């Protein structure tokens, strides 16, 4: 981590500890929660993938490499 980022974090920590505005604290908490949450579209994509797996709609790694290898090189 660079020195600027470390200094900025320390400055923010100090500012937050002195902060008394509940609405600003709530906004900061909301930002923190957003960074730890999977979006709805990501969750739906994961669920589709799990359903495909459970239904046997999968291909081997070798077949995937053969099929998509030209775009992955």
N, C-alpha and C positions, 0 to 999 in steps of 0.2 A: 504494500500500500504506500502511496506517495505521501510526502510530508504535508502537502496541502490538504489532502483528504483527512488525514489524522487531525490536523488542526481544526478543520471544519467540524468534524465530529465532536471534538472537545468543546468547541464553541456552542454547538447545538445542545449538547448535554447540559452545559452551564445554563443556557437560556431556558431550557425546559424545566430545570429544577427551580428556577426563579419565577416561572410562569404561574399566574393565578387565574387566567381566563379559561374557564371550563370549556367553552365552545372551541377554542383553539386546541386544547388538549384532546377533545373528542375528534377533531379533524386529524390530528396526528395519529391517534389510535386507529382511525379508519384507514389511513394510509398504511400503517403497519399491518393491519389485518388483510388488506388487499394484496400485499406482497406475499402472504402466506396461504393464499387461497387459489384453488384451481378454478378457472373460469367455467361457465356453463358449457360453452362449446368444447372446451378441453375435456370436461367430464363426459359429455355425450360421445366424443370421439373415443375415449377410453372404453366406455360401455359398449360401443359398436365393435371395437376390437376384441373385447372379451367375449361378446356374443359370437363373433365370427369364429373365435377359437373354440368355444363350446360346441358350435355347430359343425366343426370340422372344416371350415372354410379357410384353410391355411395351405401354404406351399412350403417346401423345404428351402433352406438357405441356398443350396446349390441352384435350385430352379430360379429363385429370386435373383441370384447373381447373374445367371445366364440371361434372364429376361431383361434386367435393368442395368447390367454391367456397363453398357456403352454410355450411359448417362452418369455413371458414378466414377468414371476414370478421369 
